[in-house]
Each structure stands twice: as C-alpha cells, then as structure tokens.
C-alpha cells in the first residue's frame, strides 16, 4: 500500500516595475514563495539571469532540498542504529549546464557532509549510512541526475 502526501506552495511574482514584461530588462525576477503557516521566502533568478543575488533562486533551492533531505534521512537512520550525531554540516555543490538555446539542466550534485558523533566506535557505521540515506531521500529519488557523495568526514565530539 502506498501513501500519498500532498504539498502546496504559492509563488507570486513581485517584480513588475510598472511596464510588466514589455522588455527582458524592464522587470525584476523577484517573487515570494509561501507555504501556509511558514516563513515567506524571497526569491529571484540567479544573477546570471538578471536576478537579485540577495534572494534565493530555484537552483539554490534545488541544491538545498537535496542536501536537507539527505541530512534528515541520515539523522533518522543514525538514530535508529544507535549512532549519536552531535553536529552535521554539508557544503553541497551542483553543476547546471546552460545550453546554447537558453535552456539548461543540472548534470550532478555532490554532497560534502561533515558529521560529529559522540563516540569513536560509531565512526565507520556513521560513514556507511550516507549511502542508505541517499537511497531513501525522496528528493534524490526524484531527480534525473546523479547525487554524488564525497567521502564523509566523521569525527568524535562527545555530548
């Protein structure tokens, strides 16, 4: 039996400078992303596409979604296996290819996790669980490009 989960998001363009989209350079790419009962996210396009560098862009959010989904599955799996994680940081990177016609696609994402565990005996098992987290991550299972993992850095930091 499969469970269905439904999600809703409202995207509202806020970049009309008075003349709409009458010219490529006459409007901002600014928009808001809102989900009921959650903080509004200020969005734009990547600065390479005339976006506001101080706002989140779809490419950043895709990369962040992959990284946070992986982390949440990883923490769950560690908890279930008795591995006590005390810190987790990932400096994820992604490559998007822009084609000559202006379209584009992500060719890959690489996660670079650094994890602290509470005891040395947990290090090897903690490293190995990253592969299982990738197999369970909903977002990683939904994209058509590889989600790679650098060998995780796992060190001991007692509680």
BAFI-3210 file (N, C-alpha, C; in Angstrom, 3 decimals, decimal comma, padded with zeros to 6 digits):
// residues 159
n [1|2|3|4|5|6|7|8|9|10|11|12|13|14|15|16|17|18|19|20|21|22|23|24|25|26|27|28|29|30|31|32|33|34|35|36|37|38|39|40|41|42|43|44|45|46|47|48|49|50|51|52|53|54|55|56|57|58|59|60|61|62|63|64|65|66|67|68|69|70|71|72|73|74|75|76|77|78|79|80|81|82|83|84|85|86|87|88|89|90|91|92|93|94|95|96|97|98|99|100|101|102|103|104|105|106|107|108|109|110|111|112|113|114|115|116|117|118|119|120|121|122|123|124|125|126|127|128|129|130|131|132|133|134|135|136|137|138|139|140|141|142|143|144|145|146|147|148|149|150|151|152|153|154|155|156|157|158|159]
n.u [000,845|000,579|001,287|-000,018|001,258|000,483|001,380|001,468|002,231|002,649|003,549|004,406|004,817|006,673|007,939|007,115|007,809|006,217|005,784|005,278|006,182|007,302|009,814|012,832|014,724|013,254|011,917|011,844|013,072|012,055|010,199|007,809|007,752|005,471|004,177|001,537|001,362|004,115|007,363|007,774|009,579|011,935|012,411|014,281|015,787|018,837|021,760|023,084|021,047|019,820|018,914|018,348|020,992|020,792|018,649|016,990|017,390|015,893|017,758|019,533|017,693|016,921|019,335|019,640|017,349|017,952|020,221|019,235|017,189|018,668|020,238|018,223|017,180|019,547|020,086|017,847|018,321|020,737|019,903|018,134|019,967|021,446|023,521|024,964|024,646|026,179|026,718|026,158|027,063|026,806|028,361|027,111|027,382|026,565|026,161|025,056|024,136|024,051|022,467|022,985|020,614|019,437|018,049|018,426|019,986|020,515|023,468|024,730|024,917|026,821|027,285|028,869|029,331|030,008|030,326|029,750|030,133|029,253|031,012|033,993|033,640|031,488|032,122|032,770|030,332|028,716|029,788|029,111|026,309|025,546|025,188|022,877|021,070|020,911|019,585|017,061|016,217|013,710|013,829|016,284|015,659|013,914|015,052|016,701|019,426|022,759|023,275|025,922|028,357|030,884|033,501|032,385|033,299|033,907|033,967|034,859|032,928|032,154|029,047]
n.v [-001,189|002,166|005,419|008,639|011,880|015,235|018,470|022,039|025,125|028,601|030,776|034,044|036,581|039,503|041,436|043,402|046,321|048,319|048,283|045,739|042,780|043,956|044,205|042,356|043,372|045,081|044,293|042,909|039,840|039,106|037,433|035,894|033,065|031,104|029,090|027,768|028,864|029,127|030,708|033,292|033,052|034,952|035,228|035,035|035,135|033,497|035,560|035,543|035,524|037,975|038,239|038,927|038,900|038,686|037,191|033,996|031,570|029,346|027,328|027,313|026,490|023,939|022,542|022,891|021,537|018,886|018,458|018,935|017,013|014,654|014,908|014,813|012,203|010,815|011,520|010,314|007,581|007,181|007,610|005,440|003,387|003,656|005,463|008,320|011,451|014,562|016,905|018,288|019,175|020,257|021,058|021,441|021,048|021,931|021,329|023,088|022,963|025,242|025,491|026,304|027,312|028,549|026,994|024,659|022,348|020,417|018,638|017,211|016,750|017,182|016,056|017,108|016,072|016,732|015,235|014,965|012,599|010,953|009,038|007,185|004,547|004,669|005,746|004,377|003,061|005,301|006,620|004,805|004,912|007,013|006,259|004,711|006,640|008,212|006,454|006,495|009,133|011,263|013,382|013,026|010,651|011,542|013,090|013,434|013,192|012,367|012,141|012,681|011,700|012,971|011,378|011,105|013,242|012,226|012,748|012,664|014,096|014,384|014,438]
n.w [000,000|-000,858|000,343|-000,190|-000,255|-000,085|-001,261|-001,078|-002,552|-002,915|-005,398|-006,033|-008,270|-007,828|-009,187|-011,057|-012,576|-013,433|-016,134|-016,793|-018,511|-020,785|-021,889|-021,789|-019,950|-018,372|-016,099|-012,788|-011,412|-009,069|-006,526|-004,298|-002,180|-000,741|001,840|003,602|006,959|007,273|007,126|004,769|001,757|000,067|-003,316|-006,414|-009,677|-010,676|-010,485|-012,956|-014,716|-014,597|-011,978|-008,443|-006,328|-003,596|-002,934|-002,698|-005,265|-007,738|-008,374|-006,183|-004,269|-005,145|-004,827|-002,052|-001,163|-001,856|-000,251|002,388|002,571|002,371|004,718|006,708|006,390|006,928|009,629|010,815|010,204|011,572|014,214|014,491|014,364|016,642|016,589|017,686|016,637|016,849|015,533|012,262|009,054|005,713|002,752|000,050|-003,504|-006,871|-010,386|-013,101|-016,438|-018,986|-022,003|-025,515|-026,539|-024,426|-022,615|-019,861|-017,541|-014,559|-014,134|-012,205|-008,639|-005,718|-002,502|000,485|003,250|006,715|009,760|013,222|015,759|018,863|019,893|019,259|018,366|016,692|014,258|011,703|011,032|010,900|008,673|006,644|006,515|004,892|002,233|002,367|003,217|000,921|-000,771|000,337|000,358|-000,616|-002,441|-003,807|-005,067|-006,937|-008,905|-012,130|-012,371|-011,217|-007,680|-005,970|-003,464|-001,543|000,254|003,482|006,164|009,298|012,684|016,205|018,698|021,790|023,662]
ca.u [000,000|001,333|000,675|000,176|001,434|000,210|002,037|001,010|003,119|002,187|004,617|003,817|005,786|006,617|008,929|006,592|008,294|005,258|005,500|005,178|007,295|007,398|011,191|013,579|015,448|012,363|011,210|012,660|012,742|011,670|008,938|007,739|007,376|004,800|003,502|000,705|001,925|005,580|008,022|007,833|010,922|012,124|013,096|014,639|016,560|020,278|022,254|023,451|019,819|019,314|018,286|018,853|021,910|020,495|017,460|017,139|016,955|015,470|018,914|019,942|016,688|017,019|020,522|019,331|016,362|018,669|021,100|018,476|016,502|019,689|020,578|017,119|017,189|020,765|019,884|016,886|018,981|021,704|019,131|017,629|021,108|022,149|024,658|024,600|025,218|026,152|026,787|026,091|027,187|027,046|028,649|026,695|027,695|025,826|026,562|023,979|024,621|023,175|022,638|023,048|019,281|018,977|017,541|019,502|019,686|021,551|024,146|025,080|025,042|027,706|027,172|030,156|028,945|030,912|029,471|030,360|029,434|029,639|031,999|034,832|033,105|030,379|032,615|032,617|028,904|028,204|030,206|028,394|024,883|025,273|024,675|021,492|020,277|020,685|018,578|015,756|015,877|012,638|014,236|017,316|015,000|013,020|015,789|017,233|020,879|023,366|023,564|027,158|028,771|032,292|033,624|032,033|034,266|033,221|034,892|034,247|032,696|031,222|027,961]
ca.v [000,000|003,414|006,613|009,857|013,105|016,373|019,704|023,243|026,275|029,723|031,610|035,296|037,490|040,835|042,229|044,291|047,687|049,271|048,015|044,295|042,118|044,528|044,016|041,444|044,094|046,034|043,714|042,156|038,424|038,928|036,748|035,306|031,660|030,969|027,858|028,124|028,813|029,090|031,949|033,578|033,067|035,928|034,567|035,736|034,221|033,582|036,825|035,360|035,715|039,269|038,100|039,605|037,976|038,599|036,360|032,597|031,240|027,942|026,429|027,206|025,745|022,534|022,032|022,849|020,482|017,607|018,373|018,809|015,725|013,652|015,059|014,348|010,738|010,365|011,631|009,280|006,276|007,134|007,445|004,060|002,472|003,938|006,348|009,635|012,559|015,792|018,026|017,892|020,281|019,823|022,127|020,827|021,749|021,428|021,832|023,261|023,202|026,091|025,158|027,470|027,874|029,176|026,008|024,111|021,213|020,018|017,414|016,474|017,412|016,443|016,396|017,082|016,120|016,604|014,763|014,652|011,566|011,056|008,040|006,662|003,270|004,952|006,421|003,595|002,882|006,627|006,860|003,904|005,217|008,040|005,612|004,315|007,880|008,601|005,548|006,802|010,547|011,461|014,337|012,367|009,627|012,217|013,849|012,608|013,348|011,723|012,846|012,048|011,977|012,900|010,591|011,978|013,450|011,913|012,881|012,473|015,238|013,897|015,330]
ca.w [000,000|-000,960|000,922|-000,965|000,521|-000,960|-000,853|-001,766|-002,466|-003,721|-005,931|-006,505|-008,867|-007,226|-009,911|-012,087|-012,330|-013,988|-017,551|-016,963|-019,206|-022,129|-022,358|-020,916|-018,903|-017,716|-014,945|-011,839|-011,291|-007,668|-006,235|-002,966|-002,099|000,550|002,220|004,743|008,315|007,236|006,759|003,336|001,190|-001,011|-004,414|-007,644|-010,517|-010,497|-011,033|-014,365|-015,487|-014,140|-010,676|-007,256|-005,657|-002,162|-002,755|-003,093|-006,621|-007,835|-008,374|-004,775|-003,509|-005,526|-004,148|-000,616|-000,935|-001,892|000,917|003,639|002,551|002,706|006,133|007,560|006,350|007,598|011,079|011,184|010,159|012,682|015,443|014,516|014,521|017,890|016,343|018,218|015,871|017,643|014,585|010,855|008,107|004,340|001,791|-001,207|-004,749|-008,019|-011,699|-014,058|-017,791|-019,792|-023,412|-026,404|-026,778|-023,193|-021,646|-019,056|-016,666|-013,618|-014,554|-010,992|-007,341|-004,823|-001,082|001,180|004,667|007,855|010,838|014,523|016,530|020,277|020,310|018,179|017,873|015,777|013,058|010,462|010,737|010,524|007,285|005,738|006,421|003,880|001,018|002,617|003,251|-000,471|-001,326|000,910|000,186|-001,597|-003,475|-004,618|-005,876|-007,879|-009,916|-013,202|-012,431|-010,047|-006,434|-005,509|-002,086|-001,183|001,479|004,612|007,252|010,553|013,809|017,510|019,574|022,824|024,125]
c.u [000,887|000,550|000,954|000,279|001,263|000,850|001,487|002,012|002,540|003,388|003,951|004,926|005,586|007,500|008,418|007,010|007,391|004,921|005,423|006,404|007,453|008,801|011,938|014,266|014,560|011,567|012,197|012,189|012,259|010,304|008,959|007,276|006,725|004,095|002,769|001,418|003,446|006,108|008,070|009,295|010,943|012,952|013,392|015,278|018,031|020,751|022,674|022,256|019,055|018,573|018,994|019,699|021,623|019,287|017,736|016,651|016,606|016,628|019,442|018,985|016,674|018,193|020,261|018,326|017,042|019,514|020,310|017,710|017,473|020,015|019,476|017,009|018,396|020,598|018,905|017,558|019,997|020,979|018,646|018,738|021,898|023,410|024,233|025,369|025,080|026,254|026,708|026,160|027,438|027,269|028,377|027,066|026,892|026,339|025,326|024,603|023,595|023,478|022,556|021,685|018,675|018,391|018,720|019,039|020,833|022,155|024,552|025,047|025,977|027,528|028,536|029,902|030,125|030,025|030,293|029,482|029,996|030,692|032,718|034,277|031,992|030,848|032,358|031,163|028,289|028,584|029,351|026,929|024,548|024,710|023,215|020,582|019,961|019,612|017,173|015,301|014,874|013,089|015,287|016,700|014,116|013,745|016,404|018,734|021,481|023,534|024,737|027,451|030,286|032,367|033,340|033,172|033,483|034,275|034,118|034,135|031,669|030,174|028,415]
c.v [001,248|004,543|007,780|011,028|014,265|017,635|020,859|024,365|027,363|030,571|032,871|036,214|038,880|041,830|043,111|045,716|048,741|049,026|046,514|043,722|042,634|044,422|043,193|042,155|045,055|045,452|042,964|040,711|038,093|038,272|036,263|033,862|031,497|029,624|028,193|027,868|028,716|030,455|032,110|033,649|034,080|035,257|035,497|034,702|034,375|034,921|036,724|035,591|036,938|039,196|038,859|038,623|037,827|037,713|034,941|032,392|029,752|026,954|026,220|026,304|024,264|021,879|021,888|021,749|019,115|017,418|018,174|017,492|014,609|013,697|014,501|012,828|010,188|010,407|010,565|007,908|006,130|006,896|006,004|003,044|002,721|004,771|007,746|010,712|013,821|017,046|017,483|019,157|019,697|021,060|021,563|021,709|021,126|022,049|021,890|023,608|024,073|025,817|026,416|028,093|028,520|028,211|025,460|022,964|021,006|018,712|016,570|017,392|016,547|016,977|016,200|017,133|015,983|016,323|014,543|013,615|011,562|010,048|007,464|005,370|003,463|005,442|005,620|003,405|004,207|006,954|006,047|004,266|006,303|007,430|005,205|005,548|008,337|007,730|005,884|008,237|010,721|012,347|013,704|011,313|010,239|012,970|012,913|012,786|012,721|012,681|012,102|012,440|011,902|012,013|011,501|012,076|013,214|011,981|012,776|013,818|014,777|014,934|016,176]
c.w [000,000|-000,301|-000,024|-000,006|-000,450|-000,387|-001,679|-001,528|-003,359|-004,109|-006,484|-007,010|-008,283|-007,997|-011,024|-011,736|-012,960|-015,440|-017,828|-017,626|-020,632|-022,722|-021,317|-019,743|-018,114|-016,554|-014,059|-011,798|-009,877|-007,537|-004,786|-003,104|-000,736|000,652|003,509|006,076|008,358|006,810|005,238|002,902|000,049|-002,099|-005,562|-008,561|-010,156|-011,079|-012,513|-015,287|-014,986|-012,799|-009,579|-006,457|-004,163|-001,877|-003,236|-004,520|-006,703|-007,797|-006,957|-004,004|-003,875|-004,808|-002,645|-000,287|-000,924|-000,640|002,209|003,700|002,945|004,196|007,026|007,557|007,097|009,115|011,572|011,244|011,284|013,999|015,580|014,761|015,813|017,717|016,764|017,457|016,715|016,774|013,173|010,013|006,729|003,481|000,399|-002,394|-005,886|-009,290|-012,586|-015,408|-018,514|-021,256|-024,281|-026,672|-025,530|-022,181|-020,842|-018,205|-015,693|-014,115|-013,351|-009,778|-006,512|-003,412|-000,428|002,688|005,631|009,062|012,105|015,213|017,942|020,716|019,090|017,566|016,839|014,405|011,775|010,081|010,287|009,081|006,322|005,556|005,389|002,600|001,197|002,643|001,827|-001,122|-000,847|000,664|-000,950|-002,757|-004,384|-005,534|-006,962|-008,984|-010,944|-013,413|-011,172|-008,871|-005,812|-004,070|-002,000|000,042|002,663|005,616|008,537|011,665|015,111|018,223|020,614|023,199|025,288]
res [x|x|x|x|x|x|x|x|x|x|x|x|x|x|x|x|x|x|x|x|x|x|x|x|x|x|x|x|x|x|x|x|x|x|x|x|x|x|x|x|x|x|x|x|x|x|x|x|x|x|x|x|x|x|x|x|x|x|x|x|x|x|x|x|x|x|x|x|x|x|x|x|x|x|x|x|x|x|x|x|x|x|x|x|x|x|x|x|x|x|x|x|x|x|x|x|x|x|x|x|x|x|x|x|x|x|x|x|x|x|x|x|x|x|x|x|x|x|x|x|x|x|x|x|x|x|x|x|x|x|x|x|x|x|x|x|x|x|x|x|x|x|x|x|x|x|x|x|x|x|x|x|x|x|x|x|x|x|x]
***
